[in-house]
Amino acid sequence: MKRSKHKVVIALSGGVDSSVAAALLKKQGFSVVGVFMRFWSEKQNRCCNLAAEKRARTVCKKLEVPFYALSLEKEFKEKVVDPFLDAIEKGTTPNPCVICNKEIKFKLLLDKLSVFDADYLATGHYAKIEGGKIFRGKEKAKDQSYFLWKIKKEWKNKILFPLGDLKKEEVRLVAKKQNLPTALTSESQEICFVGNDMYNFLSRHLSSFPGKVVDSKGVVIGTHDGLFHYTIGQRKKIGLPGGPYYVLEKDKEKNNLVVTRNEKDLFRKEVVLRDMNFLKDVSFPLKIRAKIRYRGELKEATLKKEKLIFLSPQRAITPGQSAVFYSGRELVGGGTIK
């Protein structure tokens, strides 16, 4: 079957990655439909503001493909923002991008494929899908497979990642050659709906309960202005003399912030997980490589159902964050750190 008979919805952000993904799909013979998603924000969302929508619309005009904008503010607030705030209020450090990928960028758009009479959904993620398996992107520093562990394995035959074999500089080059308006668009690594100041954002949405700062032996050495302002391993803005101090634990029950001056206290080998998801059939114990934060290194580990045991101790294992598993370059699955 010729690819010209396949229609694909490409999720456009107004950035260079999704724009080039759209251009590559059209060049490969797909019938392309560009879809821009409007997300909730108090003021202006970093990744889906009016300027971004204008760029996405211009890209579609340049490529001569249809453009649609979906108003998903309500869905985004309910599925991404509210759970994010709820998790922080409970004392954890969530990763909203993982939830957004599952609930909005994939589940919601896959559900709408029939509306566009489309066969596939494509995104500008730096990841690769081949033979029903998801792999890490070619460029280690840009690989985004970490954020995809929650998607359902039955979705894989409907998803395309056109940038899987490209590096960022190659994507920029394609955009320049195609004269796309997004060729020089900057990128942000921050949470899109928060803005520039996480402290003030959380202060506006959560009730602050000041409490005690204690050392690992329970000795009171200071006060804090709300546990939700801190995360495990944090060093800055603790405000104690004689440091540096590191956040070791958040005792939600006592409303105590536990700190240590010994960075070695932050290292652990075992991770307890919840809400696990696998993109392939597995059996336990499972030898894998795993990482507990996006920018972290892959480390050898053994997975025993809900317990992940690293070969070497890992720094600042943080409840709410994602532990993601790989076999070679293949994404196996993940879980939320409990």
C-alpha positions as CSV (number, residue, x, y, z in Angstrom):
1,M,0.0,0.0,0.0
2,K,1.3,3.4,-0.9
3,R,1.9,5.7,2.0
4,S,-0.1,8.4,0.2
5,K,-3.2,6.5,1.2
6,H,-2.3,7.0,4.9
7,K,-3.4,10.0,6.9
8,V,-1.5,11.1,10.0
9,V,-2.4,13.7,12.6
10,I,0.8,15.5,13.8
11,A,0.6,17.2,17.2
12,L,2.1,20.7,16.5
13,S,3.5,22.8,19.3
14,G,4.8,25.7,17.3
15,G,8.4,24.5,17.9
16,V,11.0,23.3,15.5
17,D,10.7,19.6,16.4
18,S,7.1,19.0,15.6
19,S,7.3,21.3,12.6
20,V,10.2,19.2,11.1
21,A,8.3,16.0,11.9
22,A,5.3,17.3,9.9
23,A,7.6,18.2,7.0
24,L,9.3,14.8,7.0
25,L,5.9,13.0,7.1
26,K,4.7,14.9,4.1
27,K,7.9,14.2,2.2
28,Q,7.4,10.5,3.0
29,G,4.1,10.5,1.3
30,F,1.7,10.8,4.2
31,S,-1.5,12.9,4.1
32,V,-0.7,15.2,7.0
33,V,-3.1,17.1,9.3
34,G,-1.6,19.6,11.8
35,V,-3.3,19.9,15.2
36,F,-2.4,22.5,17.8
37,M,-3.5,22.0,21.4
38,R,-4.4,24.9,23.7
39,F,-3.6,24.1,27.3
40,W,-4.6,25.7,30.6
41,S,-2.4,28.4,32.1
42,E,-2.9,31.2,34.6
43,K,-1.3,33.7,32.2
44,Q,0.5,32.3,29.2
45,N,1.5,28.7,28.7
46,R,5.1,28.3,27.6
47,C,4.4,25.8,24.9
48,C,1.0,26.7,23.6
49,N,0.6,30.4,23.7
50,L,-0.7,32.6,20.9
51,A,2.7,33.1,19.3
52,A,3.2,29.3,19.2
53,E,-0.2,28.8,17.7
54,K,0.6,31.4,15.0
55,R,3.9,29.6,14.2
56,A,2.1,26.2,13.9
57,R,-0.5,27.7,11.6
58,T,2.2,29.3,9.5
59,V,4.1,25.9,9.3
60,C,0.9,24.2,8.0
61,K,0.4,27.0,5.4
62,K,4.0,26.6,4.3
63,L,3.6,22.8,4.0
64,E,0.2,23.1,2.4
65,V,-1.5,20.9,5.0
66,P,-4.8,21.5,7.0
67,F,-4.5,23.1,10.4
68,Y,-6.8,22.7,13.4
69,A,-6.6,24.1,16.9
70,L,-8.2,22.2,19.8
71,S,-9.2,24.0,23.0
72,L,-8.2,21.5,25.7
73,E,-7.9,23.9,28.6
74,K,-10.4,22.0,30.7
75,E,-9.0,18.6,30.0
76,F,-5.5,19.7,30.7
77,K,-6.4,21.3,34.0
78,E,-8.3,18.2,35.2
79,K,-5.8,15.6,33.9
80,V,-2.5,17.3,34.4
81,V,-2.5,20.5,36.5
82,D,-4.9,19.3,39.3
83,P,-3.1,16.0,39.8
84,F,0.3,17.8,39.8
85,L,-0.9,20.1,42.6
86,D,-2.5,17.3,44.5
87,A,0.7,15.2,44.4
88,I,2.8,18.1,45.6
89,E,0.4,18.8,48.5
90,K,0.8,15.2,49.5
91,G,4.6,15.7,49.8
92,T,5.8,14.1,46.5
93,T,7.5,15.6,43.4
94,P,5.5,14.7,40.4
95,N,6.4,14.7,36.7
96,P,3.5,16.4,34.8
97,C,5.1,15.8,31.4
98,V,4.7,12.0,31.8
99,I,1.0,12.4,32.7
100,C,0.4,14.9,29.8
101,N,1.9,12.5,27.3
102,K,-0.4,9.7,28.4
103,E,-3.6,11.6,29.0
104,I,-3.5,14.4,26.5
105,K,-0.9,14.2,23.8
106,F,-1.6,10.5,23.1
107,K,-4.8,9.2,24.6
108,L,-6.9,12.2,23.7
109,L,-5.5,12.7,20.2
110,L,-5.6,8.9,19.5
111,D,-9.3,9.0,20.5
112,K,-9.8,11.8,17.9
113,L,-8.1,10.0,15.0
114,S,-11.5,8.9,13.6
115,V,-12.7,12.6,13.7
116,F,-9.9,13.4,11.2
117,D,-10.3,10.1,9.4
118,A,-6.6,9.4,10.2
119,D,-4.6,6.3,10.6
120,Y,-1.8,7.5,12.8
121,L,-0.7,10.0,15.4
122,A,2.7,11.6,15.1
123,T,4.7,13.8,17.5
124,G,8.1,15.5,17.6
125,H,9.4,13.4,20.4
126,Y,13.1,12.3,20.1
127,A,12.3,8.6,20.3
128,K,12.1,5.8,17.8
129,I,9.3,3.2,17.2
130,E,10.1,0.2,15.1
131,G,8.7,-3.3,15.0
132,G,6.1,-2.6,17.7
133,K,8.9,-1.4,20.1
134,I,9.9,2.0,21.4
135,F,13.6,2.9,21.5
136,R,15.7,5.8,22.8
137,G,16.3,8.6,20.3
138,K,19.6,8.8,18.4
139,E,20.9,11.8,20.4
140,K,21.5,10.9,24.0
141,A,21.1,14.4,25.3
142,K,17.7,14.9,23.6
143,D,16.2,11.5,24.0
144,Q,12.6,11.8,25.3
145,S,11.6,8.1,25.7
146,Y,11.8,8.7,29.5
147,F,8.5,10.6,29.3
148,L,6.7,7.8,27.3
149,W,6.7,5.0,29.8
150,K,3.0,5.5,30.8
151,I,1.5,5.1,27.3
152,K,-0.4,1.9,26.6
153,K,1.4,-0.8,24.6
154,E,-1.7,-1.3,22.3
155,W,-1.2,2.3,21.1
156,K,2.2,1.6,19.6
157,N,0.9,0.5,16.2
158,K,-0.8,3.9,15.8
159,I,2.1,6.1,16.7
160,L,4.9,7.6,14.6
161,F,8.1,9.4,15.8
162,P,9.7,10.9,12.7
163,L,12.7,12.4,14.6
164,G,13.9,9.1,16.1
165,D,17.0,8.9,13.9
166,L,17.9,12.6,14.0
167,K,20.0,14.8,16.2
168,K,18.8,18.3,17.2
169,E,21.3,20.0,14.9
170,E,20.0,17.9,12.0
171,V,16.4,18.9,12.8
172,R,17.4,22.6,12.8
173,L,19.1,22.1,9.4
174,V,16.0,20.5,7.9
175,A,13.9,23.4,9.2
176,K,16.3,25.9,7.6
177,K,16.3,24.1,4.3
178,Q,12.5,24.0,4.3
179,N,12.4,27.7,5.3
180,L,10.2,26.9,8.3
181,P,9.4,29.8,10.6
182,T,10.3,27.6,13.6
183,A,13.9,27.0,12.5
184,L,15.4,29.2,15.3
185,T,12.7,28.8,17.9
186,S,14.2,28.4,21.3
187,E,13.1,25.6,23.6
188,S,12.2,25.5,27.3
189,Q,12.9,22.7,29.8
190,E,10.6,24.1,32.4
191,I,7.0,23.0,33.3
192,C,4.9,24.7,30.7
193,F,2.0,25.9,32.9
194,V,4.0,27.1,35.8
195,G,5.8,30.2,34.5
196,N,9.1,31.4,35.7
197,D,8.6,31.1,39.4
198,M,7.6,27.7,40.8
199,Y,7.6,29.1,44.4
200,N,5.0,31.7,43.7
201,F,2.9,29.4,41.5
202,L,2.7,26.8,44.3
203,S,2.0,29.6,46.9
204,R,-1.0,30.8,44.9
205,H,-2.5,27.3,44.6
206,L,-1.6,25.5,47.8
207,S,-2.1,26.4,51.5
208,S,1.2,26.9,53.3
209,F,1.8,25.3,56.6
210,P,5.1,26.5,58.2
211,G,6.9,23.8,60.3
212,K,10.2,22.7,61.8
213,V,13.4,21.8,60.1
214,V,15.1,18.9,61.8
215,D,18.3,16.9,61.3
216,S,18.4,13.2,60.8
217,K,18.3,12.7,64.6
218,G,15.2,14.8,65.0
219,V,16.9,17.8,66.5
220,V,15.1,21.1,65.6
221,I,17.5,23.4,63.8
222,G,15.2,25.8,62.0
223,T,11.8,26.4,60.4
224,H,10.4,26.1,56.9
225,D,7.5,27.9,55.2
226,G,5.8,24.9,53.6
227,L,7.0,21.4,52.7
228,F,5.8,21.8,49.1
229,H,8.6,24.2,48.4
230,Y,11.2,21.5,48.8
231,T,12.3,18.3,47.1
232,I,14.6,15.5,48.0
233,G,18.3,16.3,47.5
234,Q,17.6,20.0,47.3
235,R,20.5,22.2,48.5
236,K,19.5,25.7,47.7
237,K,17.1,28.0,49.6
238,I,17.1,25.9,52.8
239,G,18.3,29.0,54.7
240,L,20.3,27.4,57.5
241,P,23.8,28.7,58.7
242,G,26.7,26.3,58.8
243,G,25.7,24.4,55.6
244,P,25.5,23.2,53.0
245,Y,22.4,21.2,54.0
246,Y,20.5,18.8,51.8
247,V,16.8,17.8,52.0
248,L,16.7,14.2,53.1
249,E,13.0,13.6,53.7
250,K,9.7,15.4,54.0
251,D,7.8,14.1,57.0
252,K,4.2,15.0,56.0
253,E,2.7,13.6,59.2
254,K,4.7,15.8,61.5
255,N,5.1,18.6,58.9
256,N,8.9,18.4,59.4
257,L,11.6,19.0,56.8
258,V,14.4,16.6,57.5
259,V,17.9,17.7,56.4
260,T,21.4,16.5,56.5
261,R,24.9,17.9,56.1
262,N,26.2,14.6,54.9
263,E,25.5,14.2,51.2
264,K,26.2,10.4,51.5
265,D,22.9,10.1,53.4
266,L,21.0,10.8,50.2
267,F,22.2,7.6,48.5
268,R,20.0,4.4,48.4
269,K,20.0,1.2,46.4
270,E,16.3,0.2,46.7
271,V,13.3,1.9,45.2
272,V,9.7,1.0,45.9
273,L,7.3,1.7,43.0
274,R,3.6,2.1,42.3
275,D,1.4,2.5,39.2
276,M,3.8,0.4,37.1
277,N,3.3,0.1,33.3
278,F,5.1,-2.1,30.8
279,L,5.3,-1.8,27.0
280,K,6.1,-5.4,26.5
281,D,5.5,-8.7,28.4
282,V,8.0,-9.3,31.2
283,S,8.8,-11.8,33.9
284,F,10.5,-11.3,37.3
285,P,13.2,-10.9,38.4
286,L,14.1,-8.7,35.4
287,K,17.6,-7.5,34.7
288,I,17.4,-3.9,33.3
289,R,19.0,-0.6,33.1
290,A,17.0,2.2,34.8
291,K,17.1,5.9,35.7
292,I,15.2,7.8,38.3
293,R,15.2,11.3,36.6
294,Y,15.2,12.5,33.0
295,R,18.7,13.9,33.1
296,G,20.1,10.9,35.1
297,E,22.3,8.2,33.8
298,L,21.1,4.7,33.1
299,K,22.3,2.3,35.8
300,E,22.2,-1.5,36.1
301,A,19.4,-2.8,38.3
302,T,17.1,-5.7,39.0
303,L,13.3,-5.3,39.0
304,K,11.5,-7.5,41.5
305,K,7.8,-6.7,40.9
306,E,7.3,-3.4,42.8
307,K,10.9,-3.1,44.0
308,L,13.8,-1.8,41.9
309,I,17.2,-2.7,43.2
310,F,20.2,-0.8,41.8
311,L,23.6,-2.4,41.6
312,S,25.1,0.8,43.0
313,P,23.5,3.5,45.3
314,Q,21.6,6.3,43.6
315,R,21.4,9.9,44.9
316,A,18.2,11.5,46.0
317,I,15.5,9.0,45.1
318,T,12.5,11.2,45.0
319,P,8.8,10.0,45.7
320,G,6.6,11.1,42.8
321,Q,9.3,11.0,40.1
322,S,9.5,8.3,37.4
323,A,11.8,5.3,37.4
324,V,12.1,4.2,33.8
325,F,13.4,0.8,32.6
326,Y,15.3,-0.1,29.4
327,S,16.7,-3.2,27.8
328,G,19.5,-2.0,25.7
329,R,18.0,1.0,23.8
330,E,14.4,-0.4,24.1
331,L,12.0,1.2,26.5
332,V,10.5,-1.5,28.7
333,G,8.3,0.5,31.0
334,G,8.4,2.3,34.3
335,G,6.8,3.2,37.6
336,T,6.2,6.1,40.0
337,I,8.6,6.2,42.9
338,K,6.7,5.5,46.2
